[in-house]
Amino acid sequence: MKYPTSRVRVSRTLALSITCPFVLLPLASNAQEPAPATTHKFTVGTYFSSGDYGADKETDIDYYPFSYEIARFPWVLSVTVPYLSLSGPGDVFLETGNIGRGRGGANSLIDEQGMGDVFLTGTYQMNPIFNGWVFVDFSVQAKLPTADETRDLGTGETDYGLQLDFYTTLGRNTWFSSLGYRRRGKTPLYDLEDSPFASFGLMRQYGENTYLGLLYDYRDRASSNSFESHELMPFVSWNFAERWNMMVYTIVGFTDSSAERTAGLQVSYTLP
């Protein structure tokens, strides 16, 4: 039996629609004997977005997540605790874009900051299939409503998600895709809907420590007043020291569910 030493988890949908925002891990997919030991990963990140999301006023979002992940094949468990700053009409969420909440006060501007929603994720890494060519991961995730809904930092409800990830490595190229479904907690404050999502991407290794990639992501609309999402996420990942990784990325959207300007950075440290 071969065990992957480094599974690829590079997914915009994994990052925003189902699991902890911006815990993106572009690592080479390898296999070795014997079974791997337990690893601990600590990740800090920052993300900024700005745009009108189809409204008259712009919304600015600053997002600062901290994540802890423990992994021992075939299981990966993680928790993400974020800090969030939001300025704008109050109709925009990080993961959904403009939802057009349709309630009194929807046109008022807000300027709030505080704890965001906490994300818990469990992933089961299946054994490689097709003679070790294809890897498959199955993830279950819960978004806990720790963000204050009275200040428009969250919906105030628990969300659940399921996701399947597929990936394979051919030479220096890694191809990956995801399919999933998000069940959103219902609230009278927002007209939220459950929705499917999918993504497809390519990552290429340059030299020993650098990876460049591009991800296409589709998400169905999050409410009857919003739009479906089509986005491209180019990224660069660099293993700049032993156990250290840094990623820089941006997101280009093609509907009003996306911001017009985005920038993201994350740094990860893995033990042992």
C-alpha positions in Angstrom: 0.0 0.0 0.0 1.3 3.4 -0.9 0.5 6.4 1.2 0.4 10.0 -0.2 2.9 12.2 1.7 1.4 15.4 0.5 -2.2 15.6 -0.8 -3.2 18.4 -3.1 -6.0 20.6 -1.7 -6.2 23.7 -3.9 -9.8 24.7 -4.1 -11.7 28.0 -4.3 -14.9 26.1 -3.4 -13.1 24.4 -0.5 -11.9 27.8 0.6 -15.1 29.7 0.5 -18.2 27.6 -0.1 -17.6 24.7 2.2 -14.5 24.8 4.3 -12.4 27.4 6.1 -11.8 30.5 3.9 -8.4 30.7 2.3 -6.8 27.6 3.7 -5.3 26.7 0.3 -2.6 24.1 0.2 -0.9 23.7 -3.1 1.6 20.8 -2.5 3.0 18.2 -4.7 1.2 14.9 -4.8 3.7 12.1 -4.0 3.6 8.6 -2.5 5.9 6.6 -0.3 6.2 3.7 2.2 5.5 3.4 5.1 2.4 5.0 6.5 2.9 8.7 7.3 3.2 10.1 10.8 0.8 12.7 12.3 1.4 16.3 11.0 0.3 19.6 12.4 -0.2 22.6 10.2 -0.6 26.2 11.3 -1.8 28.8 8.8 -2.3 32.6 9.0 -3.7 34.6 6.2 -5.0 38.0 5.0 -7.4 38.7 2.2 -8.9 41.9 0.9 -11.7 42.5 -1.6 -13.6 45.5 -2.9 -16.4 46.0 -5.4 -20.0 47.1 -5.8 -21.4 43.6 -6.3 -24.1 45.1 -8.5 -25.1 47.7 -6.0 -24.8 51.5 -5.9 -22.2 51.5 -3.2 -18.9 49.6 -2.9 -18.2 47.0 -0.1 -14.8 46.5 1.3 -13.9 43.2 3.1 -10.8 42.5 5.1 -10.5 38.9 6.3 -7.8 37.5 8.7 -8.1 33.7 9.3 -6.0 31.5 11.6 -6.2 27.8 11.0 -5.0 24.6 12.7 -4.9 21.3 10.9 -4.0 17.8 12.2 -3.5 15.0 9.7 -2.7 11.4 9.8 -3.6 9.3 6.7 -6.4 8.9 5.9 -7.9 11.6 8.2 -7.5 15.4 8.2 -9.2 17.6 10.8 -9.1 21.4 10.8 -10.5 24.4 12.5 -10.4 28.0 11.3 -11.0 31.1 13.5 -11.2 34.4 11.5 -11.3 38.1 12.2 -13.5 40.1 9.8 -13.9 43.8 8.9 -16.7 44.8 6.6 -17.6 48.3 5.2 -20.5 48.8 2.8 -24.3 48.4 2.3 -24.5 45.3 4.5 -25.9 43.1 1.8 -22.6 41.3 1.0 -21.0 38.3 2.5 -17.5 37.0 1.8 -18.7 33.6 0.5 -21.9 34.6 -1.3 -21.4 38.1 -2.7 -24.5 40.4 -2.8 -27.5 38.5 -1.5 -30.0 41.4 -1.6 -31.5 40.6 1.7 -34.7 42.5 1.0 -35.5 43.8 4.6 -35.8 47.2 6.2 -32.5 49.1 6.4 -31.0 47.2 3.5 -29.8 50.5 2.0 -28.0 51.7 5.1 -24.2 51.6 5.2 -22.3 49.7 7.9 -18.7 49.7 9.1 -18.2 46.7 11.4 -15.4 44.4 12.5 -15.3 41.4 14.8 -15.0 37.7 14.9 -16.2 35.8 11.8 -17.8 32.4 11.5 -15.7 29.5 12.7 -15.3 26.6 10.3 -14.8 22.9 11.2 -13.7 20.4 8.6 -13.2 16.7 8.4 -11.6 15.0 5.4 -11.2 11.4 4.6 -8.4 10.6 2.1 -9.2 7.5 0.1 -6.6 5.2 -1.2 -5.4 6.0 -4.7 -7.4 4.5 -7.6 -6.6 3.5 -11.2 -3.2 2.1 -10.2 -2.4 5.1 -8.1 -3.1 7.7 -10.8 -6.0 9.4 -9.1 -6.5 10.6 -5.6 -10.0 11.2 -4.0 -10.8 13.1 -0.9 -14.2 13.4 0.8 -14.9 16.3 3.1 -17.6 17.3 5.5 -17.7 20.8 6.9 -19.7 23.0 9.3 -19.8 26.7 9.5 -20.6 27.8 13.1 -22.5 31.1 13.4 -20.0 32.9 15.6 -20.1 36.1 13.6 -22.6 38.7 14.9 -25.6 38.7 12.6 -27.0 41.9 14.3 -23.9 43.7 12.9 -24.2 42.1 9.5 -21.0 40.1 9.9 -22.8 36.8 9.3 -26.1 35.1 8.8 -26.4 33.8 12.4 -27.2 30.3 11.2 -25.2 27.1 10.9 -24.2 25.9 7.4 -23.2 22.4 6.3 -21.3 21.2 3.2 -20.1 18.1 1.4 -17.3 17.9 -1.1 -15.4 15.4 -3.3 -12.0 16.3 -4.5 -10.2 14.5 -7.4 -6.6 15.1 -8.5 -3.7 13.5 -10.4 -0.1 14.4 -11.1 1.5 13.9 -14.5 5.2 15.0 -14.4 5.3 18.5 -13.0 1.6 19.1 -13.7 -1.2 18.4 -11.1 -4.8 18.5 -12.3 -7.6 18.8 -9.7 -11.3 19.2 -9.6 -14.1 19.4 -6.9 -17.8 18.8 -6.7 -19.9 19.8 -3.7 -23.1 21.0 -2.1 -23.7 23.6 0.5 -26.8 23.6 2.8 -27.3 27.0 4.3 -29.2 27.6 7.6 -32.4 29.5 6.9 -33.1 32.8 8.6 -35.9 35.4 8.2 -33.2 38.1 7.8 -31.9 36.6 4.5 -33.4 34.7 1.6 -30.7 32.1 1.5 -30.8 29.0 -0.7 -28.9 25.7 -0.8 -26.5 25.4 -3.8 -24.1 23.1 -5.6 -20.6 24.1 -6.7 -17.8 22.8 -8.8 -14.2 23.7 -9.7 -11.3 22.6 -12.0 -7.7 23.6 -12.0 -4.1 23.0 -12.9 -0.9 23.5 -10.9 2.6 23.3 -12.3 5.9 22.9 -10.4 8.8 25.1 -11.3 12.2 24.2 -9.8 12.1 22.5 -6.5 10.0 24.8 -4.4 7.7 26.9 -6.6 4.2 26.2 -7.9 2.0 28.2 -10.3 -1.6 27.4 -10.7 -5.0 28.5 -12.1 -8.4 27.5 -10.7 -11.8 27.9 -12.3 -14.7 27.9 -9.8 -18.5 27.8 -10.3 -21.0 28.3 -7.5 -24.8 28.5 -7.9 -26.6 31.5 -6.5 -26.8 31.8 -2.7 -30.2 33.5 -2.7 -33.1 34.4 -5.0 -31.8 37.9 -5.2 -28.2 37.1 -6.1 -26.3 35.7 -9.1 -24.4 32.5 -9.8 -20.6 32.9 -9.6 -17.9 32.2 -12.2 -14.4 33.0 -11.1 -10.7 32.4 -11.9 -8.1 32.2 -9.2 -4.4 32.4 -10.3 -2.0 31.6 -7.5 1.7 31.3 -6.8 3.0 29.0 -4.0 6.6 28.9 -2.6 8.2 26.6 -0.1 10.6 29.2 1.1 12.1 27.2 3.9 11.9 23.7 5.4 8.3 23.3 6.7 7.3 26.8 5.5 5.0 27.7 2.6 3.7 31.0 1.3 0.9 31.6 -1.2 -0.1 34.7 -3.1 -3.3 34.8 -5.1 -6.1 36.9 -6.5 -9.6 36.2 -7.8 -11.1 37.4 -11.1 -14.9 37.3 -11.2 -17.3 37.4 -14.1 -20.7 38.1 -12.3 -22.0 40.5 -9.7 -21.4 37.9 -7.0 -17.7 38.6 -7.1 -15.5 41.5 -6.0 -13.8 43.7 -8.6 -10.5 43.9 -6.8 -9.0 41.1 -4.6 -5.6 40.2 -3.1 -4.7 37.3 -0.7 -1.7 36.0 1.1 -1.2 33.1 3.5 1.8 31.5 5.3 1.8 27.9 6.6 4.1 26.0 9.0 4.0 22.2 9.2 5.2 19.9 12.0 6.9 17.6 12.0 
